[in-house]
Amino acid sequence: MYQQPQIYNLTQEHLNDDELFQNQICLDMTNNYYWSDDWSVKFYKKLAYEGFISTTYETQGGLVLLPELQFDYAILDFKDLHISKKVKKLLKDDNYSLKFNTNFNQLISRFEIQHKDNWIKGEYIDILNSLYQSSLDDNFNILSVELICNKTGVLVAGEIGYIIGSIYTSLSGFSSKEKLHNNCGNLQLVMLSNYLEKNNFSFWNLGHPHMKYKKKLGARIYTREEFLKRWRESREEIKK
């Protein structure tokens, strides 16, 4: 696995300097991770707008923001969606419903329980909460995606991401490990894809391409250059 030699500090000023950002940071294929102690909502939104996906990292001095301008991205065009036989059966049985923005706090709690190396914590949760609680932005919105069992009303799978223009970007998710809810994680992905297509999104940014489920879903791998070209074309689009 590639080991970045040094992780540089990234600031709002770096992003605002168009020549520096476009001609150095974007073209630098030896660096993908950066760090920052700027936990402002403004900075987080600017990072996302420029194509970074931010996580966190625990240092001796405390938690820092870890923005990443990835080398490669997994992108799903909805025409490429693959639905397995098991998920087709779940869709036909119609025992689950997809809801939005009703279980934000519960989703955050499920991430903490399920993921050993959970990075949505501390100040990062504060940022997401601020964005989630704020009035709708014209070009940036947090989306809480929740798959609910119709019989029990229990949250069995879900994820949190954000919408910029006509693009949806995934951050993190979970799915129930109970045998009763087998394949519900895949069901949530397929139902979300169908929702995004129906609502005129351009594409789904799934982030890192290394997880097998993304390719099985139908995602294709884009280089940073290819991704940023599509990203910039769609981040200002208004969904009709």
C-alpha positions in Angstrom: 0.0 0.0 0.0 1.2 3.5 -0.9 2.7 5.4 2.1 2.6 9.2 1.7 6.0 10.6 2.8 4.6 13.6 4.6 1.1 15.0 5.3 1.0 18.8 4.9 -1.2 21.3 6.6 -4.1 22.6 4.4 -5.8 25.9 5.1 -8.7 28.0 3.7 -6.0 30.3 2.1 -4.6 27.4 0.1 -8.0 26.6 -1.3 -8.7 30.2 -2.1 -5.4 30.5 -4.1 -6.7 29.2 -7.4 -3.2 28.9 -9.0 -1.8 27.1 -6.1 -4.7 24.7 -5.8 -5.2 24.0 -9.5 -1.5 23.8 -10.6 0.1 22.3 -7.5 -2.3 20.5 -5.2 -4.6 19.0 -7.8 -1.6 17.9 -10.0 0.5 16.5 -7.1 0.1 12.8 -7.4 2.4 12.0 -4.5 0.1 13.6 -2.0 -3.6 12.8 -1.3 -4.0 13.3 2.4 -3.7 16.7 4.2 -4.4 17.7 7.8 -6.1 20.7 9.4 -7.2 21.9 12.8 -9.8 24.2 11.2 -13.2 22.7 12.3 -15.3 25.5 10.8 -18.3 24.6 8.7 -17.2 27.0 6.1 -13.8 25.2 5.6 -15.5 21.8 5.6 -17.9 22.9 2.9 -15.1 24.5 0.8 -13.1 21.2 1.0 -16.1 19.2 -0.2 -16.9 21.7 -3.0 -13.3 21.2 -4.3 -13.6 17.4 -4.3 -12.0 16.5 -1.0 -13.6 13.8 1.2 -12.7 14.6 4.8 -12.3 12.1 7.6 -10.4 12.4 10.9 -7.2 11.2 12.5 -6.3 11.0 16.2 -2.9 12.5 17.0 -1.0 13.0 20.3 -2.2 16.6 20.2 -5.9 15.6 19.6 -8.2 15.0 16.8 -7.4 16.6 13.4 -9.4 16.9 10.2 -8.0 14.7 7.4 -9.1 16.0 4.0 -8.2 13.7 1.1 -8.0 14.5 -2.6 -8.1 10.9 -3.7 -5.9 9.4 -6.4 -8.9 7.4 -7.6 -12.7 7.6 -7.0 -15.5 5.1 -7.4 -18.3 6.6 -9.4 -21.7 5.1 -10.1 -23.6 6.1 -13.1 -27.1 4.9 -12.6 -27.4 3.1 -15.9 -24.6 0.8 -14.7 -26.4 -0.2 -11.5 -26.2 -4.0 -10.9 -29.0 -5.6 -8.8 -28.3 -9.1 -7.4 -31.0 -11.8 -7.4 -31.1 -11.6 -3.6 -31.7 -7.9 -3.6 -34.3 -8.3 -6.4 -36.2 -10.7 -4.1 -36.0 -8.2 -1.2 -37.4 -5.5 -3.5 -40.2 -7.7 -4.6 -41.1 -8.7 -1.0 -41.3 -5.0 -0.1 -40.6 -5.4 3.6 -38.4 -2.4 3.9 -38.8 1.4 3.3 -36.1 4.0 2.5 -36.5 7.2 4.5 -34.4 10.3 4.7 -33.4 12.7 7.5 -35.4 11.1 10.3 -32.8 9.1 12.2 -29.6 11.2 12.0 -28.5 10.8 15.6 -29.3 7.1 15.6 -27.1 6.6 12.5 -24.2 8.3 14.1 -24.6 6.0 17.1 -24.7 2.9 14.9 -21.4 4.0 13.2 -19.8 4.1 16.7 -21.0 0.6 17.5 -20.3 -1.1 14.3 -17.0 0.4 13.1 -13.9 -0.4 15.1 -12.0 2.5 13.5 -14.9 4.9 13.4 -13.7 8.3 12.2 -17.0 10.2 12.6 -16.4 11.5 16.1 -15.7 14.6 18.2 -15.6 17.8 16.3 -16.5 16.0 13.1 -19.9 15.1 14.5 -20.3 18.8 15.5 -19.7 19.8 11.9 -22.3 17.3 10.6 -24.8 18.3 13.3 -24.4 22.0 12.4 -24.9 21.3 8.7 -27.8 18.9 9.4 -29.6 21.4 11.7 -29.1 24.4 9.5 -31.7 25.6 7.0 -31.3 24.1 3.6 -28.4 25.4 1.6 -28.8 26.1 -2.1 -25.8 24.0 -2.9 -24.8 21.8 0.1 -27.0 19.5 2.1 -26.4 16.7 4.5 -28.4 13.6 3.7 -29.2 10.9 6.3 -30.3 7.7 4.5 -32.2 5.1 6.5 -33.6 1.7 5.7 -36.4 0.8 8.0 -38.0 -2.6 8.6 -41.7 -2.2 7.9 -42.8 -4.8 10.4 -40.7 -3.6 13.4 -39.9 0.0 12.6 -36.2 -0.8 13.3 -33.3 1.0 11.5 -31.5 -1.9 9.8 -29.1 -0.1 7.4 -28.2 3.4 6.4 -25.6 6.0 5.6 -24.7 9.7 5.8 -23.5 11.8 2.9 -23.9 15.2 1.3 -25.3 16.7 -1.8 -23.5 19.3 -3.8 -25.2 20.5 -7.0 -26.4 17.3 -8.7 -23.9 15.0 -7.0 -24.4 12.8 -3.9 -21.2 11.8 -2.0 -21.2 8.9 0.6 -19.4 9.4 3.9 -20.0 6.3 6.1 -22.7 3.7 6.6 -23.7 0.6 8.5 -25.9 -2.5 8.0 -27.4 -4.9 10.6 -25.5 -8.1 11.2 -28.7 -10.0 12.1 -29.4 -13.0 9.9 -33.0 -11.8 9.7 -31.8 -8.7 7.7 -29.3 -10.4 5.4 -28.4 -8.3 2.3 -30.2 -5.2 3.7 -27.0 -3.2 3.3 -27.0 -4.0 -0.4 -30.8 -3.3 -0.6 -30.2 0.2 0.9 -27.6 0.9 -1.7 -29.8 -0.2 -4.6 -32.8 1.7 -3.2 -30.7 4.8 -2.7 -29.4 4.6 -6.3 -32.9 4.3 -7.6 -33.9 7.4 -5.6 -30.9 9.4 -6.8 -31.7 8.5 -10.5 -35.4 9.4 -10.1 -34.4 12.7 -8.6 -32.1 13.7 -11.5 -28.7 13.4 -9.8 -25.8 13.3 -12.2 -23.9 10.5 -10.5 -23.0 9.0 -7.1 -19.6 9.6 -5.7 -18.8 6.5 -3.6 -15.3 7.6 -2.6 -12.5 5.1 -2.3 -12.7 2.4 -5.1 -11.0 -0.4 -3.0 -14.1 -1.9 -1.4 -15.4 -4.8 -3.5 -19.1 -4.0 -3.0 -18.8 -0.7 -4.9 -17.6 -2.5 -8.1 -20.3 -5.2 -7.6 -22.9 -2.3 -7.4 -21.7 -1.2 -10.8 -19.3 1.7 -9.9 -16.4 2.5 -12.2 -13.0 3.8 -11.2 -12.0 7.3 -12.2 -8.6 8.9 -11.8 -8.3 12.1 -9.9 -8.1 14.1 -13.2 -11.1 12.3 -14.7 -13.1 12.7 -11.5 -12.4 16.4 -11.0 -13.5 17.1 -14.6 -16.9 15.5 -14.0 -17.2 16.9 -10.5 -16.7 20.5 -11.7 -19.2 20.1 -14.5 -21.9 18.9 -12.1 -21.3 20.7 -8.8 -23.2 23.8 -9.9 -26.1 21.9 -11.6 -29.5 22.4 -10.1 -31.6 19.2 -10.1 -34.9 19.5 -12.0 
